[in-house]
């Protein structure tokens, strides 16, 4: 009986040994390395994942943030930058603007700030946590690259805050004629919380307010930190605009940025989301098809009141009375100081 048990045990040991040997020789693949791990290998020659990301990725790393009102060319800009061999932007994360909005809410509420300070959750602690969260998402959600970029349109509502927690980051603010933006949003049924897609008047009013928030912060950040880019100029003069942009970002010229469509789906190229509304449009080469699609679709009463409904049109250099403006000859953008001065001049009573 004992011999039988010994033989059975020996057989099991031999069978297990043979199975392990076979599996080892058959080349079982190891789990794929995370994007975070591969980024560390690429940029630091290190892949010690036991260290925190902020120890590898300091706060003064020159991140790139692309933003603007949805339907203003943010996706086009990010795929053109994605085509650069040193840049990776990737799809919208969606969580970044939500976290930034939450952080802003905590700062605005005096009562909440007192409660947080009493609990030791100071602004410094919160900023460190937000910075770490953003870095983890930006690094981890796409392929590694020497320069990392994030494109979440409304993240730039928090541009001033982002410029503070990432002092070497640069910002690209996409701007577009609000009439074209709103028509695109309504016709393609792009829902944004608080916007009534049945009303051009409502959407243009709220477009103007949202763009003013981002544009004012961009100008306050200064020309070395934030670059406004008009969508119309990007599609009309792609090479000129991209050369300006890459110089601003301190990147070498790469002609691939003019042919992003050739790199879609390729390794190290351009990755597209199946659920983002702009995906079908950016699969094509850069084109001017959408410049004037809005003409003839906005109600006449809204057109008559356009200057009052959307004052940011004039501030951004778009003639509110032209239908459409001459996009090939853009008017200069108005700074906050000059804009307020022009308003005072307009409102001043005429001498009798």
C-alpha positions as CSV (number, residue, x, y, z in Angstrom):
1,X,0.0,0.0,0.0
2,X,2.8,2.3,1.0
3,X,4.6,1.5,-2.3
4,X,1.5,2.3,-4.3
5,X,1.1,5.7,-2.6
6,X,4.8,6.5,-3.1
7,X,4.6,5.6,-6.7
8,X,1.4,7.7,-7.2
9,X,3.1,10.7,-5.5
10,X,6.2,10.3,-7.6
11,X,4.1,10.2,-10.7
12,X,2.3,13.4,-9.8
13,X,5.6,15.2,-9.1
14,X,7.0,14.0,-12.5
15,X,3.8,15.0,-14.3
16,X,3.8,18.5,-12.7
17,X,7.5,18.9,-13.5
18,X,7.0,17.9,-17.1
19,X,4.0,20.3,-17.4
20,X,6.0,23.2,-16.1
21,X,8.9,22.4,-18.4
22,X,6.5,22.3,-21.4
23,X,4.8,25.5,-20.5
24,X,8.2,27.2,-20.0
25,X,9.5,26.0,-23.4
26,X,6.3,27.1,-25.1
27,X,7.1,30.7,-24.4
28,X,4.2,32.0,-22.3
29,X,4.0,35.7,-22.8
30,X,4.4,38.0,-19.8
31,X,1.7,40.5,-19.1
32,X,2.1,43.6,-21.3
33,X,4.0,46.5,-19.7
34,X,1.8,49.4,-18.7
35,X,2.0,52.8,-20.6
36,X,3.4,54.2,-17.4
37,X,6.2,51.6,-17.2
38,X,7.1,52.1,-20.9
39,X,7.1,55.9,-20.5
40,X,9.6,55.6,-17.7
41,X,11.8,53.3,-19.8
42,X,11.6,55.7,-22.7
43,X,12.3,58.9,-20.8
44,X,14.3,57.9,-17.8
45,X,16.0,54.6,-18.5
46,X,14.2,53.4,-15.4
47,X,11.2,51.3,-14.7
48,X,11.0,51.2,-11.0
49,X,7.3,51.2,-10.5
50,X,7.7,51.2,-6.7
51,X,8.5,55.0,-6.9
52,X,5.7,57.5,-7.2
53,X,5.1,59.0,-10.6
54,X,5.8,62.5,-9.4
55,X,9.3,61.3,-8.4
56,X,9.9,60.4,-12.1
57,X,7.8,63.1,-13.6
58,X,8.5,66.5,-11.9
59,X,5.9,69.3,-11.8
60,X,8.0,71.4,-14.2
61,X,7.7,68.9,-17.0
62,X,6.6,70.8,-20.1
63,X,3.1,69.2,-20.7
64,X,0.9,70.5,-23.5
65,X,-2.8,71.2,-22.9
66,X,-5.1,71.7,-25.9
67,X,-8.6,73.1,-25.2
68,X,-11.3,75.4,-26.3
69,X,-15.1,75.2,-26.8
70,X,-16.2,71.9,-28.3
71,X,-16.5,71.9,-32.1
72,X,-13.7,74.5,-32.4
73,X,-11.1,72.3,-33.9
74,X,-9.6,70.8,-30.7
75,X,-9.6,67.3,-32.1
76,X,-8.0,68.4,-35.4
77,X,-5.3,70.2,-33.5
78,X,-4.6,67.2,-31.3
79,X,-4.4,64.7,-34.2
80,X,-2.0,67.0,-36.1
81,X,0.2,67.2,-33.0
82,X,-0.1,63.5,-32.5
83,X,1.5,63.0,-35.9
84,X,4.6,64.7,-34.6
85,X,7.2,62.0,-33.8
86,X,7.9,63.5,-30.3
87,X,4.4,64.1,-29.2
88,X,1.5,62.0,-27.9
89,X,-1.9,63.5,-27.1
90,X,-4.4,60.7,-27.4
91,X,-8.2,60.7,-27.0
92,X,-10.1,62.9,-24.5
93,X,-9.9,61.5,-21.0
94,X,-13.2,63.2,-19.9
95,X,-12.2,62.8,-16.2
96,X,-9.6,65.7,-16.2
97,X,-12.1,68.6,-16.7
98,X,-14.5,67.0,-14.2
99,X,-11.8,66.8,-11.5
100,X,-10.7,70.4,-12.3
101,X,-14.3,71.6,-11.9
102,X,-14.6,69.8,-8.6
103,X,-11.3,71.4,-7.4
104,X,-12.6,74.8,-8.4
105,X,-15.8,74.2,-6.4
106,X,-13.8,73.5,-3.3
107,X,-11.9,76.7,-3.7
108,X,-15.0,78.9,-4.3
109,X,-16.8,77.7,-1.2
110,X,-15.6,79.6,1.9
111,X,-17.3,77.1,4.3
112,X,-15.8,74.1,2.5
113,X,-12.3,75.6,2.6
114,X,-12.5,76.2,6.3
115,X,-13.6,72.6,6.8
116,X,-10.8,71.3,4.7
117,X,-8.2,73.4,6.4
118,X,-9.4,72.2,9.8
119,X,-8.9,68.7,8.6
120,X,-5.4,69.4,7.4
121,X,-6.5,69.1,3.7
122,X,-4.8,72.4,2.7
123,X,-4.5,73.9,-0.8
124,X,-1.0,72.5,-1.0
125,X,-2.2,69.0,-0.2
126,X,-5.1,69.3,-2.7
127,X,-2.9,70.7,-5.4
128,X,-0.3,67.9,-4.9
129,X,-3.1,65.3,-5.2
130,X,-4.7,66.9,-8.3
131,X,-1.2,67.1,-9.9
132,X,-0.5,63.5,-9.2
133,X,-4.0,62.4,-10.5
134,X,-3.6,64.4,-13.8
135,X,-0.1,63.0,-14.4
136,X,-1.2,59.5,-13.8
137,X,-4.1,59.9,-16.3
138,X,-2.0,61.7,-18.9
139,X,0.9,59.3,-18.7
140,X,-1.1,56.1,-18.4
141,X,-3.9,56.5,-21.0
142,X,-1.7,56.4,-24.1
143,X,1.6,55.4,-25.7
144,X,4.8,56.9,-24.2
145,X,6.4,59.9,-26.0
146,X,9.0,62.5,-25.1
147,X,6.3,65.2,-24.9
148,X,2.9,64.4,-23.5
149,X,-0.2,66.3,-24.3
150,X,-3.8,66.4,-23.1
151,X,-6.9,67.4,-25.1
152,X,-10.0,67.8,-23.0
153,X,-11.8,71.0,-24.4
154,X,-13.2,72.4,-21.2
155,X,-10.0,71.7,-19.2
156,X,-8.9,75.2,-20.2
157,X,-11.7,76.7,-18.1
158,X,-9.1,76.0,-15.4
159,X,-6.1,77.3,-17.4
160,X,-4.9,79.7,-14.6
161,X,-5.0,76.8,-12.1
162,X,-3.2,74.4,-14.5
163,X,-0.5,77.0,-15.2
164,X,0.1,77.3,-11.5
165,X,0.4,73.6,-10.7
166,X,2.4,72.9,-13.9
167,X,4.6,75.9,-14.2
168,X,6.3,74.8,-17.4
169,X,3.2,73.6,-19.2
170,X,2.1,75.3,-22.4
171,X,-1.5,75.8,-23.5
172,X,-3.1,75.8,-27.0
173,X,-6.5,77.6,-27.1
174,X,-8.5,76.7,-30.2
175,X,-10.9,79.5,-31.3
176,X,-13.5,79.4,-34.0
177,X,-16.3,81.7,-35.3
178,X,-19.0,81.1,-32.7
179,X,-21.7,80.9,-35.3
180,X,-19.9,78.0,-37.0
181,X,-19.2,76.3,-33.6
182,X,-22.8,76.5,-32.5
183,X,-24.3,75.4,-35.8
184,X,-21.9,72.4,-35.8
185,X,-23.0,71.6,-32.2
186,X,-26.7,71.8,-33.0
187,X,-26.6,70.0,-36.3
188,X,-24.5,67.2,-35.0
189,X,-26.5,67.0,-31.7
190,X,-23.4,67.5,-29.5
191,X,-24.9,67.8,-26.0
192,X,-23.3,70.1,-23.5
193,X,-24.8,70.4,-20.0
194,X,-26.9,73.6,-19.7
195,X,-27.1,74.3,-23.5
196,X,-30.5,74.2,-25.3
197,X,-29.9,72.6,-28.6
198,X,-33.2,73.9,-29.9
199,X,-32.1,77.5,-29.5
200,X,-29.3,79.3,-31.4
201,X,-29.8,82.3,-29.2
202,X,-29.2,80.3,-26.0
203,X,-26.2,78.4,-27.4
204,X,-24.5,81.5,-28.8
205,X,-25.0,83.4,-25.5
206,X,-23.4,80.6,-23.5
207,X,-20.7,80.0,-26.1
208,X,-19.6,83.7,-25.7
209,X,-19.5,83.4,-21.9
210,X,-17.5,80.1,-21.9
211,X,-15.0,81.4,-24.5
212,X,-14.5,84.6,-22.6
213,X,-13.5,82.6,-19.5
214,X,-10.9,80.6,-21.4
215,X,-9.6,83.5,-23.6
216,X,-9.2,85.9,-20.7
217,X,-7.2,83.3,-18.8
218,X,-5.1,82.6,-21.9
219,X,-4.2,86.2,-22.2
220,X,-3.5,86.5,-18.5
221,X,-1.0,83.6,-18.7
222,X,0.9,85.5,-21.4
223,X,2.2,84.8,-24.9
224,X,5.0,82.5,-23.7
225,X,2.5,80.1,-21.9
226,X,-0.7,80.2,-24.0
227,X,-1.2,80.4,-27.8
228,X,-4.6,81.2,-29.3
229,X,-5.1,79.4,-32.6
230,X,-7.9,80.3,-35.0
231,X,-9.5,77.2,-36.6
232,X,-10.1,79.1,-39.8
233,X,-6.4,80.0,-40.1
234,X,-5.3,76.4,-39.3
235,X,-7.3,74.9,-42.2
236,X,-6.5,77.8,-44.6
237,X,-2.8,78.0,-43.8
238,X,-1.9,74.7,-42.2
239,X,1.9,74.8,-42.6
240,X,2.2,78.4,-41.5
241,X,0.1,77.9,-38.4
242,X,1.8,74.6,-37.4
243,X,5.2,76.1,-37.8
244,X,4.2,78.9,-35.4
245,X,2.8,76.3,-33.0
246,X,5.8,74.1,-33.0
247,X,8.1,77.1,-32.4
248,X,5.9,78.1,-29.5
249,X,6.1,74.5,-28.1
250,X,9.8,74.4,-28.7
251,X,9.6,71.4,-30.9
252,X,11.5,70.7,-34.2
253,X,9.5,71.0,-37.4
254,X,8.1,67.7,-38.5
255,X,6.2,67.6,-41.9
256,X,4.1,64.7,-40.7
257,X,1.9,67.2,-38.8
258,X,0.5,68.2,-42.2
259,X,-0.5,64.6,-43.1
260,X,-2.0,63.2,-39.9
261,X,-4.5,61.1,-41.8
262,X,-1.6,58.9,-43.1
263,X,-0.7,57.9,-39.6
264,X,-4.1,56.9,-38.2
265,X,-4.0,53.6,-36.5
266,X,-0.3,53.1,-37.0
267,X,2.2,52.4,-34.2
268,X,3.5,55.6,-32.8
269,X,1.0,57.5,-34.9
270,X,-2.6,58.8,-34.4
271,X,-5.1,56.9,-32.2
272,X,-8.8,57.8,-32.6
273,X,-11.8,57.2,-30.4
274,X,-14.8,55.3,-31.7
275,X,-17.1,57.5,-29.7
276,X,-15.9,61.0,-30.1
277,X,-18.1,63.1,-32.4
278,X,-15.2,64.5,-34.4
279,X,-13.5,61.2,-35.3
280,X,-15.2,60.9,-38.7
281,X,-14.1,64.4,-39.7
282,X,-10.4,64.1,-38.7
283,X,-9.9,60.9,-40.6
284,X,-9.8,63.2,-43.7
285,X,-6.8,65.4,-44.6
286,X,-7.0,69.0,-43.4
287,X,-9.7,70.8,-45.4
288,X,-11.9,73.9,-45.5
289,X,-15.3,72.1,-46.0
290,X,-16.8,73.2,-42.7
291,X,-15.9,76.9,-42.8
292,X,-19.2,78.3,-44.0
293,X,-21.7,75.5,-43.4
294,X,-23.5,77.7,-40.8
295,X,-24.5,80.3,-43.3
296,X,-28.3,80.4,-43.9
297,X,-29.1,78.2,-40.9
298,X,-29.3,80.8,-38.1
299,X,-32.7,82.5,-37.6
300,X,-32.9,86.1,-38.8
301,X,-33.8,87.5,-35.4
302,X,-30.7,86.0,-33.9
303,X,-28.5,87.3,-36.8
304,X,-29.9,90.8,-36.2
305,X,-28.9,90.7,-32.5
306,X,-25.7,88.8,-33.0
307,X,-23.4,91.6,-31.7
308,X,-25.3,91.7,-28.4
309,X,-25.9,88.0,-28.1
310,X,-22.2,87.0,-28.6
311,X,-19.9,89.9,-27.9
312,X,-16.9,87.6,-28.0
313,X,-17.2,87.4,-31.8
314,X,-16.0,91.0,-32.1
315,X,-13.4,90.5,-29.4
316,X,-11.9,87.5,-31.3
317,X,-11.9,89.4,-34.6
318,X,-15.0,88.0,-36.2
319,X,-17.4,90.6,-37.7
320,X,-20.7,89.8,-36.1
321,X,-22.6,91.5,-39.0
322,X,-20.8,89.6,-41.8
323,X,-22.5,86.6,-43.2
324,X,-19.9,85.1,-43.4
325,X,-16.8,87.1,-42.6
326,X,-13.8,87.0,-44.9
327,X,-11.8,84.3,-43.0
328,X,-8.8,84.8,-45.3
329,X,-8.4,88.4,-43.8
330,X,-9.0,88.0,-40.1
331,X,-9.3,91.0,-37.8
332,X,-6.9,91.2,-34.9
333,X,-8.0,89.9,-31.5
334,X,-8.8,92.5,-28.9
335,X,-6.9,92.4,-25.5
336,X,-9.0,92.7,-22.3
337,X,-7.7,96.2,-21.7
338,X,-8.4,97.5,-25.2
339,X,-11.8,95.7,-25.2
340,X,-12.9,97.4,-22.0
341,X,-11.7,100.8,-23.4
342,X,-13.7,100.2,-26.6
343,X,-16.8,99.4,-24.6
344,X,-16.5,102.6,-22.6
345,X,-16.1,104.6,-25.8
346,X,-19.2,102.9,-27.3
347,X,-21.2,103.6,-24.1
348,X,-20.1,107.2,-23.6
349,X,-22.9,109.7,-24.3
350,X,-22.5,111.7,-27.5
351,X,-22.1,115.5,-26.9
352,X,-25.3,117.4,-27.6
